[in-house]
């Protein structure tokens, strides 16, 4: 995802090593898509629960 420009990776020269990841502007643009997937997944899960 870093190579695709979706996330930024920051490495700190510490012991123990520490790395932080954050979303780029492009990564943030995926939020509406991911939010829609969460809504769909929750509805699907609830439907499956009610059928069992």
Phi and psi restraints in degrees (range 20) as a CNS / XPLOR table:
assign (resid 1 and name C) (resid 2 and name N)
       (resid 2 and name CA) (resid 2 and name C) 1.0 -65.6 20.0 2
assign (resid 2 and name N) (resid 2 and name CA)
       (resid 2 and name C) (resid 3 and name N) 1.0 -44.0 20.0 2
assign (resid 2 and name C) (resid 3 and name N)
       (resid 3 and name CA) (resid 3 and name C) 1.0 -64.0 20.0 2
assign (resid 3 and name N) (resid 3 and name CA)
       (resid 3 and name C) (resid 4 and name N) 1.0 -26.7 20.0 2
assign (resid 3 and name C) (resid 4 and name N)
       (resid 4 and name CA) (resid 4 and name C) 1.0 -85.8 20.0 2
assign (resid 4 and name N) (resid 4 and name CA)
       (resid 4 and name C) (resid 5 and name N) 1.0 -4.4 20.0 2
assign (resid 4 and name C) (resid 5 and name N)
       (resid 5 and name CA) (resid 5 and name C) 1.0 81.6 20.0 2
assign (resid 5 and name N) (resid 5 and name CA)
       (resid 5 and name C) (resid 6 and name N) 1.0 19.6 20.0 2
assign (resid 5 and name C) (resid 6 and name N)
       (resid 6 and name CA) (resid 6 and name C) 1.0 -90.2 20.0 2
assign (resid 6 and name N) (resid 6 and name CA)
       (resid 6 and name C) (resid 7 and name N) 1.0 -29.4 20.0 2
assign (resid 6 and name C) (resid 7 and name N)
       (resid 7 and name CA) (resid 7 and name C) 1.0 -131.8 20.0 2
assign (resid 7 and name N) (resid 7 and name CA)
       (resid 7 and name C) (resid 8 and name N) 1.0 155.9 20.0 2
assign (resid 7 and name C) (resid 8 and name N)
       (resid 8 and name CA) (resid 8 and name C) 1.0 -109.3 20.0 2
assign (resid 8 and name N) (resid 8 and name CA)
       (resid 8 and name C) (resid 9 and name N) 1.0 143.7 20.0 2
assign (resid 8 and name C) (resid 9 and name N)
       (resid 9 and name CA) (resid 9 and name C) 1.0 -121.8 20.0 2
assign (resid 9 and name N) (resid 9 and name CA)
       (resid 9 and name C) (resid 10 and name N) 1.0 126.1 20.0 2
assign (resid 9 and name C) (resid 10 and name N)
       (resid 10 and name CA) (resid 10 and name C) 1.0 -120.1 20.0 2
assign (resid 10 and name N) (resid 10 and name CA)
       (resid 10 and name C) (resid 11 and name N) 1.0 121.8 20.0 2
assign (resid 10 and name C) (resid 11 and name N)
       (resid 11 and name CA) (resid 11 and name C) 1.0 -102.7 20.0 2
assign (resid 11 and name N) (resid 11 and name CA)
       (resid 11 and name C) (resid 12 and name N) 1.0 131.2 20.0 2
assign (resid 11 and name C) (resid 12 and name N)
       (resid 12 and name CA) (resid 12 and name C) 1.0 -103.7 20.0 2
assign (resid 12 and name N) (resid 12 and name CA)
       (resid 12 and name C) (resid 13 and name N) 1.0 133.4 20.0 2
assign (resid 12 and name C) (resid 13 and name N)
       (resid 13 and name CA) (resid 13 and name C) 1.0 -81.6 20.0 2
assign (resid 13 and name N) (resid 13 and name CA)
       (resid 13 and name C) (resid 14 and name N) 1.0 77.8 20.0 2
assign (resid 13 and name C) (resid 14 and name N)
       (resid 14 and name CA) (resid 14 and name C) 1.0 -131.9 20.0 2
assign (resid 14 and name N) (resid 14 and name CA)
       (resid 14 and name C) (resid 15 and name N) 1.0 164.5 20.0 2
assign (resid 14 and name C) (resid 15 and name N)
       (resid 15 and name CA) (resid 15 and name C) 1.0 -122.1 20.0 2
assign (resid 15 and name N) (resid 15 and name CA)
       (resid 15 and name C) (resid 16 and name N) 1.0 119.4 20.0 2
assign (resid 15 and name C) (resid 16 and name N)
       (resid 16 and name CA) (resid 16 and name C) 1.0 -69.0 20.0 2
assign (resid 16 and name N) (resid 16 and name CA)
       (resid 16 and name C) (resid 17 and name N) 1.0 157.3 20.0 2
assign (resid 16 and name C) (resid 17 and name N)
       (resid 17 and name CA) (resid 17 and name C) 1.0 -59.5 20.0 2
assign (resid 17 and name N) (resid 17 and name CA)
       (resid 17 and name C) (resid 18 and name N) 1.0 147.2 20.0 2
assign (resid 17 and name C) (resid 18 and name N)
       (resid 18 and name CA) (resid 18 and name C) 1.0 -135.8 20.0 2
assign (resid 18 and name N) (resid 18 and name CA)
       (resid 18 and name C) (resid 19 and name N) 1.0 138.1 20.0 2
assign (resid 18 and name C) (resid 19 and name N)
       (resid 19 and name CA) (resid 19 and name C) 1.0 -131.5 20.0 2
assign (resid 19 and name N) (resid 19 and name CA)
       (resid 19 and name C) (resid 20 and name N) 1.0 136.2 20.0 2
assign (resid 19 and name C) (resid 20 and name N)
       (resid 20 and name CA) (resid 20 and name C) 1.0 -117.7 20.0 2
assign (resid 20 and name N) (resid 20 and name CA)
       (resid 20 and name C) (resid 21 and name N) 1.0 140.3 20.0 2
assign (resid 20 and name C) (resid 21 and name N)
       (resid 21 and name CA) (resid 21 and name C) 1.0 -117.3 20.0 2
assign (resid 21 and name N) (resid 21 and name CA)
       (resid 21 and name C) (resid 22 and name N) 1.0 143.5 20.0 2
assign (resid 21 and name C) (resid 22 and name N)
       (resid 22 and name CA) (resid 22 and name C) 1.0 -145.2 20.0 2
assign (resid 22 and name N) (resid 22 and name CA)
       (resid 22 and name C) (resid 23 and name N) 1.0 159.0 20.0 2
assign (resid 22 and name C) (resid 23 and name N)
       (resid 23 and name CA) (resid 23 and name C) 1.0 -80.6 20.0 2
assign (resid 23 and name N) (resid 23 and name CA)
       (resid 23 and name C) (resid 24 and name N) 1.0 142.4 20.0 2
assign (resid 23 and name C) (resid 24 and name N)
       (resid 24 and name CA) (resid 24 and name C) 1.0 -83.7 20.0 2
assign (resid 24 and name N) (resid 24 and name CA)
       (resid 24 and name C) (resid 25 and name N) 1.0 177.2 20.0 2
assign (resid 24 and name C) (resid 25 and name N)
       (resid 25 and name CA) (resid 25 and name C) 1.0 -60.0 20.0 2
assign (resid 25 and name N) (resid 25 and name CA)
       (resid 25 and name C) (resid 26 and name N) 1.0 -39.0 20.0 2
assign (resid 25 and name C) (resid 26 and name N)
       (resid 26 and name CA) (resid 26 and name C) 1.0 -65.1 20.0 2
assign (resid 26 and name N) (resid 26 and name CA)
       (resid 26 and name C) (resid 27 and name N) 1.0 -42.5 20.0 2
assign (resid 26 and name C) (resid 27 and name N)
       (resid 27 and name CA) (resid 27 and name C) 1.0 -61.7 20.0 2
assign (resid 27 and name N) (resid 27 and name CA)
       (resid 27 and name C) (resid 28 and name N) 1.0 -41.8 20.0 2
assign (resid 27 and name C) (resid 28 and name N)
       (resid 28 and name CA) (resid 28 and name C) 1.0 -63.8 20.0 2
assign (resid 28 and name N) (resid 28 and name CA)
       (resid 28 and name C) (resid 29 and name N) 1.0 -28.2 20.0 2
assign (resid 28 and name C) (resid 29 and name N)
       (resid 29 and name CA) (resid 29 and name C) 1.0 -67.5 20.0 2
assign (resid 29 and name N) (resid 29 and name CA)
       (resid 29 and name C) (resid 30 and name N) 1.0 -14.9 20.0 2
assign (resid 29 and name C) (resid 30 and name N)
       (resid 30 and name CA) (resid 30 and name C) 1.0 -83.1 20.0 2
assign (resid 30 and name N) (resid 30 and name CA)
       (resid 30 and name C) (resid 31 and name N) 1.0 -9.1 20.0 2
assign (resid 30 and name C) (resid 31 and name N)
       (resid 31 and name CA) (resid 31 and name C) 1.0 -54.4 20.0 2
assign (resid 31 and name N) (resid 31 and name CA)
       (resid 31 and name C) (resid 32 and name N) 1.0 -47.0 20.0 2
assign (resid 31 and name C) (resid 32 and name N)
       (resid 32 and name CA) (resid 32 and name C) 1.0 -59.2 20.0 2
assign (resid 32 and name N) (resid 32 and name CA)
       (resid 32 and name C) (resid 33 and name N) 1.0 -36.8 20.0 2
assign (resid 32 and name C) (resid 33 and name N)
       (resid 33 and name CA) (resid 33 and name C) 1.0 -66.3 20.0 2
assign (resid 33 and name N) (resid 33 and name CA)
       (resid 33 and name C) (resid 34 and name N) 1.0 -46.4 20.0 2
assign (resid 33 and name C) (resid 34 and name N)
       (resid 34 and name CA) (resid 34 and name C) 1.0 -65.8 20.0 2
assign (resid 34 and name N) (resid 34 and name CA)
       (resid 34 and name C) (resid 35 and name N) 1.0 -38.9 20.0 2
assign (resid 34 and name C) (resid 35 and name N)
       (resid 35 and name CA) (resid 35 and name C) 1.0 -60.7 20.0 2
assign (resid 35 and name N) (resid 35 and name CA)
       (resid 35 and name C) (resid 36 and name N) 1.0 -41.6 20.0 2
assign (resid 35 and name C) (resid 36 and name N)
       (resid 36 and name CA) (resid 36 and name C) 1.0 -63.5 20.0 2
assign (resid 36 and name N) (resid 36 and name CA)
       (resid 36 and name C) (resid 37 and name N) 1.0 -38.5 20.0 2
assign (resid 36 and name C) (resid 37 and name N)
       (resid 37 and name CA) (resid 37 and name C) 1.0 -65.9 20.0 2
assign (resid 37 and name N) (resid 37 and name CA)
       (resid 37 and name C) (resid 38 and name N) 1.0 -37.8 20.0 2
assign (resid 37 and name C) (resid 38 and name N)
       (resid 38 and name CA) (resid 38 and name C) 1.0 -63.5 20.0 2
assign (resid 38 and name N) (resid 38 and name CA)
       (resid 38 and name C) (resid 39 and name N) 1.0 -45.5 20.0 2
assign (resid 38 and name C) (resid 39 and name N)
       (resid 39 and name CA) (resid 39 and name C) 1.0 -59.9 20.0 2
assign (resid 39 and name N) (resid 39 and name CA)
       (resid 39 and name C) (resid 40 and name N) 1.0 -47.3 20.0 2
assign (resid 39 and name C) (resid 40 and name N)
       (resid 40 and name CA) (resid 40 and name C) 1.0 -60.7 20.0 2
assign (resid 40 and name N) (resid 40 and name CA)
       (resid 40 and name C) (resid 41 and name N) 1.0 -46.1 20.0 2
assign (resid 40 and name C) (resid 41 and name N)
       (resid 41 and name CA) (resid 41 and name C) 1.0 -61.1 20.0 2
assign (resid 41 and name N) (resid 41 and name CA)
       (resid 41 and name C) (resid 42 and name N) 1.0 -40.9 20.0 2
assign (resid 41 and name C) (resid 42 and name N)
       (resid 42 and name CA) (resid 42 and name C) 1.0 -65.0 20.0 2
assign (resid 42 and name N) (resid 42 and name CA)
       (resid 42 and name C) (resid 43 and name N) 1.0 -41.9 20.0 2
assign (resid 42 and name C) (resid 43 and name N)
       (resid 43 and name CA) (resid 43 and name C) 1.0 -64.3 20.0 2
assign (resid 43 and name N) (resid 43 and name CA)
       (resid 43 and name C) (resid 44 and name N) 1.0 -41.9 20.0 2
assign (resid 43 and name C) (resid 44 and name N)
       (resid 44 and name CA) (resid 44 and name C) 1.0 -63.5 20.0 2
assign (resid 44 and name N) (resid 44 and name CA)
       (resid 44 and name C) (resid 45 and name N) 1.0 -44.1 20.0 2
assign (resid 44 and name C) (resid 45 and name N)
       (resid 45 and name CA) (resid 45 and name C) 1.0 -60.9 20.0 2
assign (resid 45 and name N) (resid 45 and name CA)
       (resid 45 and name C) (resid 46 and name N) 1.0 -45.9 20.0 2
assign (resid 45 and name C) (resid 46 and name N)
       (resid 46 and name CA) (resid 46 and name C) 1.0 -63.7 20.0 2
assign (resid 46 and name N) (resid 46 and name CA)
       (resid 46 and name C) (resid 47 and name N) 1.0 -38.2 20.0 2
assign (resid 46 and name C) (resid 47 and name N)
       (resid 47 and name CA) (resid 47 and name C) 1.0 -64.2 20.0 2
assign (resid 47 and name N) (resid 47 and name CA)
       (resid 47 and name C) (resid 48 and name N) 1.0 -41.6 20.0 2
assign (resid 47 and name C) (resid 48 and name N)
       (resid 48 and name CA) (resid 48 and name C) 1.0 -64.6 20.0 2
assign (resid 48 and name N) (resid 48 and name CA)
       (resid 48 and name C) (resid 49 and name N) 1.0 -40.7 20.0 2
assign (resid 48 and name C) (resid 49 and name N)
       (resid 49 and name CA) (resid 49 and name C) 1.0 -63.1 20.0 2
assign (resid 49 and name N) (resid 49 and name CA)
       (resid 49 and name C) (resid 50 and name N) 1.0 -40.8 20.0 2
assign (resid 49 and name C) (resid 50 and name N)
       (resid 50 and name CA) (resid 50 and name C) 1.0 -71.9 20.0 2
assign (resid 50 and name N) (resid 50 and name CA)
       (resid 50 and name C) (resid 51 and name N) 1.0 -20.9 20.0 2
assign (resid 50 and name C) (resid 51 and name N)
       (resid 51 and name CA) (resid 51 and name C) 1.0 -84.4 20.0 2
assign (resid 51 and name N) (resid 51 and name CA)
       (resid 51 and name C) (resid 52 and name N) 1.0 -14.0 20.0 2
